[in-house]
């Protein structure tokens, strides 16, 4: 009945317009009201396929439409309104709305017709578009380019919706059991309701503008004008669901159909998928019971949001794989939509609740599979450096190291990686940045020390340039992750590649300075007859190298000074004599008699806490204990040292983490216990010290280097006169490093008298 009354009202309005006695503004108002009445007519015809939310909005719109009809018609002369019965329309409409309001409380789509649902959306869209196109033709202003863009997009939506209706009629309807189309049914209804609500909002805003209503929100109107791409996205979602059904259920019987061939996803697909997920999370998930099902769905949504936000929207992936992974994301989103829109409102008995639980588990499993696929894809990519300009040099590297150190202490800005399904991403990033900080700190310290004596070395300069270059790449990757830009790319591709390159530089630097002389260009001097026989060298390297002053200072640090526990760091380059001095002091009679117990262990770059604790404990107690856990071993060591004056030497420490793993095992009883730490890194020395500043070893003078070379090669004999100049040149090239002097001496002796000179 109400539908007939609306049709009669539309006829009356057409006659009023054609009367010729109305101003153009009034005619525009009537045209807009005609559009609203058509939408109301469609609502009455198809109300049984609309969701509860749409029913509420259409009911509100119906009342608003009647109020606006009264307002417009009251300004028209009575002779123009002959046989117009607005009260009858209002009465019938009110009866219809009250009847359907009661029905909506027991709302359930028992006999849902997907064709009718799409017809409803199509008619609404057609009514709005018809009015907009007519208005645009009557006002062809050049300044309305935004309106023309909107109309073009809206026509595209209409075209796509017509094609979707055709697809359903020709490829799906009648070929598949209804229970296998529940997700499709939900998506079609959701799409149709969004189209209907868009048409309601647009028509309402148009009428408000024409009636000069004061409540017109310009920002809200602009949002409406930007809605067509989202509607197109929802239509594509339905098409993808149809494609999935076709390929799984009908491919064998319709093998020759080319309807669902692979197509490129529309522009902005990921953005609109993100918008849909945010809507489901904020508007729907809040109504979920606080149980495991809600948690599973929330985890899946959070993963998709991070993936869409951090990588897909930044065009880091493209081509066929992008389509493939986005279709997987769409499937998960479609399942979430089905649970929230269809299952949740009807989950009033155990069977329905069980179905919700099962679906939520399947959704989580699909999200996990997708995450594994994304991870595999990124790990297969080849990282391409960005070729940043490497300005700043060492000051930049210092800043980066501080930033990495700060990241290890605070997770600020990385909250988004701590979601349940993404938890291992935060751990992976933490491990990468920790190793990166350690390696860059090591390189920075070594380069600074070595540069003092080898500042013009070409190989060194190349290694430094490469280090700075990869440091810039590392910072760019980390900043991108914090900004949620290409997160998966940088965690699984960029940072592992950068770390591999930094480690390779570390290896090259270590090899270079462990065999320094071998890198230098050489020429050969003829053999000579003055070398002593091998067995005549009875002195050890430690006895030959005179560290008298350094040893005396170390003895004073260990025996005198504060009564509290003290840590004495010895800092110097590799081969400068740190370990030699520490061992000479460690083995001296004064030290052995002064301390109750002593222990020595080598930490190195790759240490094992358990083994270090076992090694120190075995030296302190004289027994080996290999069965206990780390914390038990640490406690046993602490108890074993209680009440004893002890000396512990931790040789070759590269990382303060090693010190943090051990220091709680060393108690302080105010009886002058001491710990000696040898390290190449000034930073480590500064951080582990207690009362005594790090002791930096001096380099050998040219004369001391020459004397050491003579003792190693000729023992108690002097250099032959003809080799005096050559020996001084060799000593000078050793750059004051005792170990290099010893290595050169070994080369001379092994070469049977052939001396390598630069």
VMD Tcl script that draws the C-alpha trace (Angstrom):
set ca {
  {0.00 0.00 0.00}
  {2.72 2.50 0.95}
  {4.56 1.70 -2.26}
  {1.51 2.68 -4.32}
  {1.13 5.89 -2.36}
  {4.76 6.81 -3.11}
  {4.21 6.17 -6.82}
  {1.14 8.42 -6.74}
  {3.11 11.13 -4.93}
  {5.84 10.99 -7.59}
  {3.18 11.51 -10.28}
  {1.82 14.54 -8.41}
  {5.27 16.05 -8.09}
  {5.88 15.63 -11.83}
  {2.65 17.50 -12.56}
  {3.60 20.29 -10.13}
  {6.98 20.72 -11.87}
  {5.38 20.84 -15.30}
  {2.91 23.54 -14.21}
  {5.44 26.22 -15.10}
  {4.69 28.49 -12.16}
  {7.65 27.55 -9.91}
  {10.99 29.21 -9.49}
  {14.06 27.15 -10.35}
  {15.10 26.75 -6.67}
  {11.74 25.16 -5.85}
  {12.01 22.85 -8.86}
  {15.46 21.73 -7.69}
  {14.01 20.96 -4.27}
  {11.24 18.86 -5.78}
  {13.71 16.94 -7.95}
  {15.77 16.10 -4.88}
  {12.66 14.99 -3.01}
  {11.73 12.77 -5.96}
  {15.11 11.06 -5.58}
  {14.47 10.49 -1.87}
  {11.00 9.10 -2.56}
  {12.42 6.66 -5.13}
  {14.95 5.46 -2.55}
  {12.09 5.09 -0.07}
  {10.10 3.12 -2.65}
  {13.03 0.75 -3.17}
  {13.38 0.35 0.59}
  {9.71 -0.65 0.95}
  {10.01 -3.14 -1.91}
  {13.22 -4.80 -0.71}
  {13.11 -4.24 3.05}
  {13.16 -8.02 3.68}
  {16.74 -8.32 2.29}
  {18.22 -5.45 4.31}
  {20.15 -5.85 7.55}
  {18.87 -4.46 10.86}
  {21.24 -1.49 10.74}
  {19.96 -0.48 7.30}
  {16.36 -0.91 8.40}
  {16.94 1.57 11.22}
  {18.59 4.11 8.91}
  {15.91 3.77 6.22}
  {13.20 4.20 8.84}
  {14.82 7.42 10.04}
  {15.18 8.57 6.44}
  {11.51 7.89 5.71}
  {10.42 10.16 8.54}
  {12.87 12.83 7.41}
  {11.56 12.59 3.83}
  {7.98 13.19 4.95}
  {9.01 16.22 7.03}
  {10.83 17.71 4.05}
  {7.83 17.03 1.75}
  {5.64 19.04 4.09}
  {8.21 21.83 4.13}
  {8.51 22.06 0.33}
  {4.82 21.61 -0.49}
  {3.72 24.19 2.08}
  {5.40 26.84 -0.08}
  {3.38 25.91 -3.20}
  {-0.02 27.42 -4.07}
  {-3.06 25.23 -3.36}
  {-4.25 25.19 -6.97}
  {-1.02 23.40 -7.89}
  {-1.68 20.70 -5.29}
  {-5.08 19.45 -6.52}
  {-5.84 15.85 -5.42}
  {-2.57 15.76 -3.45}
  {-3.07 13.68 -0.30}
  {0.13 13.90 1.71}
  {-1.58 12.79 4.92}
  {-2.65 9.46 3.37}
  {0.90 8.74 2.21}
  {2.19 9.60 5.67}
  {-0.38 7.32 7.35}
  {0.36 4.29 5.18}
  {4.06 4.85 5.50}
  {3.83 5.10 9.27}
  {1.89 1.82 9.45}
  {4.52 0.10 7.34}
  {7.38 1.43 9.47}
  {5.73 0.40 12.76}
  {5.08 -3.10 11.45}
  {8.67 -3.54 10.30}
  {10.09 -2.02 13.47}
  {8.42 -4.81 15.44}
  {9.74 -7.41 13.01}
  {13.28 -6.05 13.26}
  {13.49 -7.09 16.92}
  {13.24 -10.72 15.80}
  {15.32 -10.10 12.71}
  {16.57 -13.09 10.73}
  {16.95 -13.48 6.97}
  {15.34 -16.87 6.56}
  {14.65 -16.64 2.82}
  {17.39 -14.33 1.67}
  {17.49 -13.72 -2.08}
  {20.90 -12.48 -3.26}
  {19.50 -11.38 -6.62}
  {16.96 -9.16 -4.90}
  {19.67 -7.75 -2.65}
  {21.77 -6.73 -5.65}
  {18.69 -5.37 -7.43}
  {17.98 -3.21 -4.39}
  {21.52 -1.77 -4.47}
  {21.30 -1.25 -8.23}
  {18.00 0.65 -8.06}
  {19.25 2.91 -5.24}
  {22.40 3.67 -7.18}
  {20.46 4.32 -10.36}
  {18.09 6.80 -8.64}
  {20.95 8.79 -7.12}
  {23.02 8.76 -10.29}
  {20.06 9.84 -12.42}
  {19.52 12.93 -10.28}
  {23.24 13.78 -10.11}
  {23.74 13.48 -13.86}
  {20.71 15.68 -14.57}
  {21.94 18.29 -12.09}
  {25.41 18.26 -13.64}
  {23.94 18.82 -17.12}
  {21.96 21.82 -15.90}
  {25.08 23.32 -14.27}
  {28.03 22.52 -16.58}
  {30.44 24.79 -14.71}
  {34.14 24.27 -15.41}
  {34.83 24.62 -11.67}
  {32.86 21.45 -10.84}
  {35.72 19.09 -11.77}
  {35.41 17.38 -8.36}
  {31.73 16.60 -9.07}
  {32.62 15.20 -12.50}
  {35.25 12.95 -10.94}
  {32.65 11.77 -8.44}
  {30.10 11.05 -11.18}
  {32.68 9.15 -13.22}
  {33.52 6.96 -10.24}
  {29.84 6.44 -9.44}
  {29.11 5.33 -13.01}
  {31.98 2.87 -12.73}
  {30.44 1.47 -9.54}
  {27.08 1.14 -11.30}
  {28.69 -0.65 -14.25}
  {30.58 -3.05 -11.96}
  {27.44 -3.78 -9.92}
  {25.48 -4.63 -13.07}
  {28.25 -6.99 -14.15}
  {28.26 -8.59 -10.68}
  {24.52 -9.19 -10.89}
  {25.05 -10.81 -14.28}
  {27.86 -13.01 -12.92}
  {25.71 -14.27 -10.10}
  {22.78 -15.03 -12.40}
  {24.83 -16.84 -15.05}
  {27.68 -18.52 -13.13}
  {26.58 -19.11 -9.53}
  {22.82 -19.02 -8.90}
  {21.26 -22.47 -9.09}
  {24.59 -24.28 -9.40}
  {25.76 -24.29 -5.77}
  {24.13 -25.46 -2.53}
  {22.99 -22.61 -0.31}
  {25.09 -23.63 2.71}
  {28.22 -23.24 0.60}
  {27.29 -19.66 -0.22}
  {26.83 -18.32 3.32}
  {29.95 -16.13 3.14}
  {28.94 -14.85 -0.30}
  {25.46 -14.08 0.98}
  {26.91 -12.04 3.86}
  {29.25 -10.09 1.58}
  {26.48 -9.31 -0.92}
  {24.21 -8.06 1.84}
  {27.03 -6.00 3.38}
  {27.86 -4.48 -0.01}
  {24.21 -3.73 -0.81}
  {23.64 -2.14 2.60}
  {26.69 0.09 2.14}
  {25.44 1.16 -1.28}
  {21.98 1.88 0.18}
  {23.40 3.86 3.12}
  {25.61 5.84 0.76}
  {22.57 6.73 -1.36}
  {20.64 7.73 1.76}
  {23.46 9.93 3.01}
  {24.03 11.58 -0.37}
  {20.35 12.29 -1.05}
  {19.87 13.63 2.48}
  {22.84 16.00 2.13}
  {21.64 17.22 -1.27}
  {18.17 18.04 0.07}
  {19.68 19.74 3.15}
  {21.80 21.95 0.90}
  {18.84 22.84 -1.32}
  {16.68 23.64 1.72}
  {19.47 25.71 3.29}
  {19.51 23.58 6.44}
  {21.96 24.82 9.03}
  {23.15 21.35 10.00}
  {25.02 20.69 6.74}
  {28.52 19.41 7.54}
  {30.89 20.19 4.66}
  {33.51 17.65 5.80}
  {30.87 14.94 6.01}
  {29.67 15.81 2.52}
  {33.24 15.55 1.20}
  {33.50 12.12 2.81}
  {30.38 11.06 0.93}
  {31.91 12.28 -2.34}
  {34.97 10.10 -1.66}
  {32.92 6.94 -0.98}
  {32.55 5.43 -4.52}
  {36.05 3.80 -4.55}
  {35.17 2.00 -1.30}
  {31.90 0.77 -2.80}
  {33.83 -0.49 -5.82}
  {36.16 -2.35 -3.43}
  {33.18 -4.04 -1.72}
  {31.86 -5.12 -5.11}
  {35.28 -6.58 -6.00}
  {35.24 -8.47 -2.67}
  {31.97 -10.10 -3.71}
  {33.40 -10.91 -7.14}
  {36.46 -12.57 -5.56}
  {34.20 -14.65 -3.32}
  {32.21 -15.71 -6.39}
  {35.49 -16.62 -8.09}
  {36.51 -18.75 -5.12}
  {33.19 -20.60 -5.17}
  {33.39 -21.07 -8.92}
  {36.93 -22.48 -8.82}
  {36.23 -24.81 -5.89}
  {32.71 -25.97 -6.72}
  {32.04 -25.45 -10.42}
  {35.33 -25.50 -12.30}
  {34.96 -29.08 -13.44}
  {31.44 -28.57 -14.79}
  {32.22 -25.13 -16.29}
  {35.79 -25.64 -17.45}
  {35.33 -23.53 -20.56}
  {34.17 -20.39 -18.74}
  {36.59 -17.45 -18.96}
  {34.50 -15.18 -16.75}
  {36.78 -15.47 -13.73}
  {40.15 -15.13 -15.41}
  {42.80 -13.35 -13.32}
  {42.29 -9.60 -13.20}
  {44.32 -6.79 -11.72}
  {42.91 -5.50 -8.46}
  {41.56 -1.94 -8.56}
  {43.67 0.97 -7.39}
  {43.49 1.53 -3.65}
  {42.30 -2.03 -2.94}
  {44.63 -2.43 0.08}
  {43.59 0.96 1.48}
  {39.91 0.06 1.35}
  {40.54 -3.41 2.78}
  {42.29 -1.65 5.66}
  {39.22 0.59 6.08}
  {36.90 -2.43 6.19}
  {39.05 -4.19 8.80}
  {39.16 -1.05 10.95}
  {35.35 -0.86 10.78}
  {35.00 -4.51 11.81}
  {37.48 -4.06 14.65}
  {36.02 -0.86 16.09}
  {32.31 -1.24 15.38}
  {31.77 -4.99 15.50}
  {34.47 -6.68 17.57}
  {33.46 -4.61 20.62}
  {30.13 -6.47 20.64}
  {31.89 -9.83 20.67}
  {31.84 -11.87 23.86}
  {35.22 -11.58 25.57}
  {36.36 -15.11 24.78}
  {38.89 -17.05 22.73}
  {36.94 -16.55 19.50}
  {37.14 -12.78 19.81}
  {40.87 -13.00 20.57}
  {41.53 -15.19 17.52}
  {39.73 -12.79 15.23}
  {41.41 -9.76 16.78}
  {44.86 -11.33 16.23}
  {44.06 -12.02 12.56}
  {42.76 -8.47 12.03}
  {45.85 -6.94 13.69}
  {48.19 -8.92 11.42}
  {46.32 -7.84 8.30}
  {46.28 -4.20 9.44}
  {50.06 -4.15 9.99}
  {50.70 -5.90 6.68}
  {48.42 -3.56 4.73}
  {49.71 -0.48 6.53}
  {53.40 -1.28 6.53}
  {54.13 -2.89 3.17}
  {51.29 -3.25 0.65}
  {50.28 0.42 0.77}
  {53.89 1.43 0.06}
  {54.06 -0.54 -3.21}
  {56.95 -2.69 -2.05}
  {55.35 -5.69 -3.74}
  {53.61 -5.91 -7.05}
  {52.65 -8.16 -9.91}
  {51.06 -11.59 -9.64}
  {52.25 -12.24 -6.10}
  {50.53 -9.06 -4.90}
  {47.22 -10.21 -6.40}
  {47.68 -13.64 -4.87}
  {48.44 -12.42 -1.34}
  {45.75 -9.74 -1.47}
  {43.16 -12.36 -2.41}
  {44.23 -14.34 0.66}
  {43.83 -11.21 2.77}
  {40.38 -10.66 1.23}
  {39.39 -14.23 2.10}
  {40.32 -13.71 5.74}
  {38.46 -10.39 5.83}
  {35.43 -12.05 4.23}
  {35.42 -14.79 6.86}
  {35.65 -12.19 9.64}
  {32.75 -10.31 8.05}
  {30.69 -13.50 7.90}
  {31.26 -14.30 11.57}
  {30.43 -10.77 12.72}
  {27.52 -10.01 10.41}
  {25.82 -13.41 10.15}
  {26.88 -15.81 12.90}
  {27.30 -13.50 15.87}
  {23.76 -11.97 15.84}
  {22.23 -15.50 15.80}
  {24.67 -17.24 18.18}
  {22.02 -17.87 20.85}
  {22.40 -21.63 21.14}
  {25.30 -24.09 21.54}
  {25.37 -25.09 17.88}
  {25.73 -21.48 16.70}
  {28.35 -20.72 19.36}
  {30.33 -23.77 18.28}
  {30.20 -22.59 14.68}
  {31.56 -19.17 15.68}
  {34.40 -20.83 17.61}
  {35.29 -23.10 14.69}
  {35.30 -20.24 12.21}
  {37.49 -18.09 14.47}
  {40.09 -20.88 14.64}
  {40.05 -21.23 10.85}
  {40.49 -17.46 10.48}
  {43.55 -17.50 12.77}
  {45.06 -20.46 10.89}
  {44.61 -18.66 7.56}
  {46.32 -15.57 8.99}
  {49.26 -17.69 10.19}
  {49.59 -19.34 6.76}
  {49.53 -15.95 5.08}
  {52.19 -14.61 7.47}
  {54.45 -17.59 6.67}
  {53.96 -16.97 2.94}
  {54.78 -13.26 3.33}
  {57.91 -14.08 5.34}
  {59.11 -16.60 2.73}
  {58.51 -14.12 -0.07}
  {60.51 -11.32 1.54}
  {63.38 -13.63 2.44}
  {63.62 -14.58 -1.24}
  {64.05 -10.98 -2.39}
  {67.42 -9.50 -3.23}
  {68.16 -6.32 -1.30}
  {69.19 -3.33 -3.40}
  {71.14 -0.61 -1.53}
  {69.73 2.91 -1.74}
  {73.12 4.55 -2.40}
  {72.76 7.17 0.34}
  {75.36 9.98 0.42}
  {77.67 8.95 3.26}
  {78.17 12.25 5.01}
  {78.96 12.55 8.71}
  {81.45 9.68 8.87}
  {82.35 8.59 12.39}
  {79.98 11.05 14.09}
  {77.08 9.46 12.19}
  {78.25 5.98 13.16}
  {78.41 7.00 16.83}
  {74.85 8.34 16.64}
  {73.62 5.11 15.07}
  {75.32 3.00 17.74}
  {73.64 5.09 20.45}
  {70.30 4.68 18.70}
  {70.74 0.90 18.52}
  {71.69 0.84 22.19}
  {68.57 2.82 23.02}
  {66.41 0.40 21.06}
  {67.76 -2.49 23.12}
  {66.60 -0.76 26.31}
  {63.27 0.63 25.13}
  {60.65 -0.66 22.70}
  {59.13 2.79 22.18}
  {57.54 3.05 18.75}
  {57.50 -0.72 18.22}
  {54.25 -1.52 20.03}
  {52.65 -2.53 16.75}
  {55.14 -5.42 16.45}
  {54.17 -6.85 19.84}
  {50.82 -8.20 18.73}
  {50.39 -11.97 19.35}
  {50.83 -13.05 15.72}
  {53.67 -10.55 15.23}
  {55.52 -11.22 18.49}
  {58.42 -12.99 16.82}
  {58.90 -9.97 14.53}
  {59.80 -7.82 17.52}
  {62.19 -10.53 18.76}
  {63.71 -10.86 15.30}
  {64.21 -7.10 15.05}
  {65.66 -6.96 18.57}
  {68.16 -9.71 17.76}
  {69.18 -8.03 14.49}
  {69.71 -4.60 16.07}
  {71.60 -6.07 19.04}
  {74.06 -7.90 16.78}
  {74.33 -4.85 14.56}
  {75.20 -2.62 17.52}
  {77.84 -5.08 18.70}
  {79.49 -5.41 15.29}
  {79.44 -1.68 14.52}
  {80.82 -0.83 17.98}
  {83.64 -3.29 17.43}
  {84.45 -1.91 13.99}
  {84.24 1.70 15.18}
  {86.71 1.07 18.01}
  {89.13 -0.89 15.85}
  {89.06 1.66 13.04}
  {89.76 4.51 15.44}
  {92.69 2.72 17.04}
  {94.18 1.53 13.79}
  {93.69 4.89 12.08}
  {96.19 6.40 14.52}
  {98.98 4.45 12.85}
  {97.52 3.42 9.47}
  {95.45 6.44 8.48}
  {96.54 6.34 4.83}
  {96.13 2.61 4.30}
  {93.99 2.11 1.15}
  {92.45 -1.17 2.31}
  {91.55 0.39 5.64}
  {89.94 3.38 3.94}
  {87.87 1.11 1.71}
  {86.66 -0.90 4.71}
  {85.73 2.31 6.50}
  {83.76 3.58 3.49}
  {81.89 0.29 3.23}
  {81.08 0.32 6.95}
  {79.64 3.85 6.83}
  {77.67 3.01 3.70}
  {76.01 -0.03 5.28}
  {75.45 1.89 8.51}
  {73.37 4.42 6.55}
  {71.37 1.58 5.01}
  {70.81 0.14 8.49}
  {69.51 3.43 9.89}
  {67.16 3.90 6.93}
  {65.77 0.38 7.43}
  {65.28 0.86 11.19}
  {63.65 4.28 10.77}
  {61.30 2.79 8.17}
  {60.29 0.01 10.56}
  {59.57 2.48 13.37}
  {57.50 4.56 10.91}
  {55.65 1.35 9.89}
  {56.92 1.65 6.33}
  {57.86 -1.58 4.52}
  {58.21 -3.38 7.86}
  {58.31 -6.95 6.56}
  {60.72 -6.04 3.76}
  {63.24 -4.50 6.15}
  {63.01 -7.18 8.86}
  {63.22 -10.17 6.52}
  {65.30 -8.76 3.66}
  {67.11 -5.45 4.25}
  {68.50 -5.86 7.78}
  {69.71 -9.48 7.36}
  {71.57 -8.44 4.18}
  {73.08 -5.37 5.87}
  {74.14 -7.46 8.87}
  {75.77 -10.01 6.61}
  {77.80 -7.27 4.91}
  {78.85 -5.74 8.26}
  {79.95 -9.16 9.52}
  {81.98 -9.68 6.34}
  {83.75 -6.37 6.96}
  {84.44 -7.50 10.53}
  {86.03 -10.70 9.22}
  {88.19 -8.77 6.76}
  {89.31 -6.33 9.46}
  {90.17 -9.17 11.85}
  {92.16 -10.99 9.18}
  {93.90 -7.81 8.13}
  {95.16 -6.86 11.56}
  {96.07 -10.37 12.64}
  {98.47 -10.53 9.69}
  {99.16 -6.85 9.12}
  {102.51 -7.10 7.35}
  {101.30 -9.59 4.78}
  {99.05 -6.91 3.27}
  {101.88 -4.53 2.49}
  {103.74 -4.48 -0.88}
  {107.18 -6.09 -0.52}
  {110.54 -6.61 -2.12}
  {113.12 -9.23 -1.22}
  {116.57 -8.74 0.27}
  {119.14 -11.46 -0.24}
  {119.55 -14.17 2.43}
  {122.28 -13.74 5.04}
  {124.31 -16.01 7.26}
  {123.91 -14.39 10.64}
  {120.65 -16.10 11.85}
  {121.01 -18.26 14.98}
  {119.72 -21.82 14.98}
  {116.09 -22.35 16.04}
  {116.90 -24.25 19.23}
  {119.01 -21.44 20.62}
  {115.90 -19.34 21.33}
  {115.02 -20.34 24.86}
  {113.29 -17.10 25.86}
  {109.51 -16.73 25.65}
  {107.80 -13.84 23.88}
  {106.67 -12.47 27.23}
  {110.21 -12.34 28.52}
  {111.52 -10.69 25.36}
  {108.88 -7.91 25.31}
  {109.67 -5.47 28.09}
  {106.45 -4.32 29.74}
  {108.20 -3.29 32.93}
  {106.46 0.06 33.50}
  {103.02 -1.27 32.52}
  {103.44 -4.31 34.74}
  {104.45 -2.21 37.74}
  {101.39 0.04 37.33}
  {99.08 -2.96 37.11}
  {100.59 -4.45 40.27}
  {99.85 -1.22 42.12}
  {96.24 -1.21 40.89}
  {95.74 -4.79 42.07}
  {97.45 -4.67 45.45}
  {96.79 -1.11 46.59}
  {93.90 1.28 46.18}
  {90.32 0.99 47.46}
  {89.23 -1.77 49.82}
  {86.12 -2.28 47.71}
  {85.90 -4.62 44.75}
  {87.51 -2.91 41.73}
  {87.53 -3.63 38.00}
  {90.70 -2.65 36.13}
  {90.21 -2.50 32.35}
  {93.28 -2.82 30.07}
  {92.49 -1.30 26.68}
  {94.58 -1.64 23.52}
  {94.66 -2.83 19.92}
  {95.06 -6.45 18.98}
  {98.73 -7.34 19.31}
  {99.54 -4.45 21.65}
  {100.22 -6.68 24.64}
  {97.09 -6.59 26.80}
  {97.00 -10.33 27.44}
  {100.79 -10.49 27.90}
  {100.77 -7.84 30.65}
  {97.75 -9.37 32.35}
  {99.38 -12.81 32.38}
  {102.70 -11.48 33.68}
  {100.91 -9.80 36.55}
  {98.62 -12.79 37.13}
  {101.60 -15.15 37.48}
  {103.81 -12.83 39.57}
  {104.74 -14.04 43.06}
  {103.38 -10.90 44.69}
  {99.93 -11.46 43.18}
  {99.79 -15.19 43.86}
  {100.60 -14.62 47.53}
  {98.26 -11.61 47.86}
  {95.01 -13.24 46.63}
  {93.23 -16.25 48.10}
  {91.94 -17.53 44.76}
  {92.58 -16.70 41.10}
  {90.78 -17.53 37.86}
  {91.42 -16.73 34.22}
  {89.01 -17.13 31.31}
  {88.90 -15.95 27.69}
  {85.58 -14.27 26.81}
  {86.03 -13.49 23.05}
  {83.39 -12.16 20.62}
  {81.17 -15.24 20.70}
  {81.02 -16.26 24.34}
  {78.87 -18.81 26.14}
  {77.75 -17.75 29.61}
  {77.42 -21.30 30.88}
  {80.93 -22.28 29.79}
  {82.44 -19.11 31.27}
  {80.78 -19.75 34.61}
  {81.89 -23.39 34.57}
  {85.47 -22.43 33.73}
  {85.75 -19.80 36.49}
  {84.01 -22.04 39.05}
  {86.30 -24.97 38.28}
  {89.40 -22.80 38.87}
  {87.96 -21.38 42.10}
  {86.74 -24.68 43.59}
  {88.93 -27.21 41.79}
  {85.91 -29.27 40.71}
  {83.90 -29.35 37.48}
  {80.12 -29.07 37.51}
  {78.54 -29.42 34.06}
  {75.01 -30.37 34.99}
  {73.52 -27.24 36.51}
  {71.70 -24.40 34.80}
  {73.25 -20.96 34.25}
  {71.58 -19.30 37.23}
  {72.55 -22.15 39.57}
  {76.17 -22.00 38.36}
  {76.21 -18.21 38.88}
  {74.92 -18.60 42.42}
  {77.45 -21.36 43.21}
  {80.29 -19.15 41.98}
  {79.10 -16.24 44.11}
  {78.92 -18.46 47.21}
  {82.37 -19.92 46.46}
  {83.92 -16.44 46.39}
  {82.30 -15.27 49.62}
  {84.84 -14.15 52.24}
  {87.77 -14.65 49.87}
  {90.06 -12.08 48.29}
  {89.93 -13.07 44.64}
  {91.48 -12.05 41.32}
  {89.52 -12.82 38.15}
  {90.90 -12.04 34.68}
  {88.32 -11.74 31.87}
  {90.45 -11.70 28.74}
  {89.40 -10.34 25.33}
  {85.96 -8.94 26.19}
  {84.09 -7.43 23.22}
  {80.67 -6.77 24.62}
  {79.28 -5.34 27.88}
  {76.57 -7.99 27.74}
  {79.22 -10.54 28.75}
  {80.05 -8.41 31.80}
  {76.35 -8.09 32.67}
  {76.04 -11.90 32.51}
  {78.89 -12.39 35.00}
  {79.15 -9.42 37.36}
  {76.47 -10.51 39.85}
  {78.57 -13.60 40.60}
  {81.40 -11.44 41.98}
  {80.57 -10.38 45.58}
  {82.18 -7.43 47.33}
  {83.27 -7.92 50.97}
  {85.62 -4.91 51.20}
  {88.79 -7.01 51.16}
  {90.37 -5.66 47.96}
  {89.18 -8.27 45.45}
  {90.03 -7.37 41.87}
  {88.83 -8.12 38.35}
  {90.99 -7.43 35.29}
  {89.25 -7.00 31.94}
  {91.25 -6.85 28.71}
  {89.47 -5.37 25.69}
  {90.14 -3.73 22.37}
  {87.15 -1.44 22.81}
  {87.45 1.80 24.77}
  {83.66 1.81 25.18}
  {83.73 -1.55 26.95}
  {86.52 -0.38 29.23}
  {84.57 2.72 30.22}
  {81.40 0.76 30.98}
  {82.90 -2.05 33.07}
  {85.21 0.09 35.25}
  {84.44 0.63 38.94}
  {87.01 2.91 40.61}
  {90.03 2.73 38.30}
  {89.98 4.35 34.86}
  {90.79 2.12 31.87}
  {94.53 1.67 31.38}
  {95.36 2.33 27.71}
  {98.55 0.64 26.57}
  {101.11 2.84 24.79}
  {102.62 1.81 21.48}
  {106.28 0.75 21.28}
  {108.70 3.45 20.19}
  {110.75 2.90 17.07}
  {113.77 2.04 19.20}
  {111.77 -0.42 21.34}
  {110.37 -2.09 18.23}
  {113.84 -2.42 16.75}
  {115.21 -3.88 20.00}
  {112.35 -6.40 20.21}
  {112.92 -7.43 16.57}
  {116.62 -7.96 17.25}
  {115.92 -10.09 20.34}
  {113.39 -12.26 18.51}
  {115.58 -12.87 15.48}
  {119.11 -12.86 16.89}
  {118.46 -13.35 20.64}
  {121.64 -12.02 22.34}
  {123.44 -11.02 19.16}
  {123.32 -7.56 17.58}
  {122.06 -6.85 14.07}
  {124.73 -7.40 11.42}
  {126.01 -4.01 10.21}
  {124.65 -4.52 6.69}
  {121.12 -5.01 8.12}
  {120.98 -2.07 10.47}
  {119.05 0.21 8.07}
  {116.75 -2.55 6.88}
  {115.90 -3.63 10.43}
  {115.01 -0.08 11.45}
  {112.74 0.26 8.40}
  {111.00 -3.02 9.28}
  {110.59 -1.97 12.92}
  {109.09 1.36 11.86}
  {106.49 -0.37 9.64}
  {105.32 -2.44 12.62}
  {103.70 0.76 13.98}
  {104.57 0.07 17.61}
  {102.58 -3.18 17.87}
  {104.55 -5.93 19.73}
  {102.59 -8.74 18.09}
  {103.38 -7.42 14.60}
  {107.07 -7.25 15.52}
  {106.91 -10.88 16.64}
  {105.09 -11.87 13.42}
  {107.73 -10.14 11.28}
  {110.48 -11.86 13.21}
  {108.79 -15.17 12.58}
  {108.58 -14.44 8.85}
  {112.28 -13.60 8.76}
  {113.25 -16.78 10.56}
  {110.96 -19.03 8.52}
  {112.26 -17.44 5.31}
  {115.74 -18.65 6.23}
  {117.09 -15.14 6.25}
  {115.01 -13.52 3.52}
  {113.69 -10.28 5.07}
  {110.43 -8.73 3.84}
  {110.71 -4.96 3.62}
  {108.23 -2.40 2.28}
}
mol new
graphics top color blue
foreach p $ca { graphics top sphere $p radius 0.5 }
foreach p [lrange $ca 0 end-1] q [lrange $ca 1 end] { graphics top cylinder $p $q radius 0.2 }
display resetview
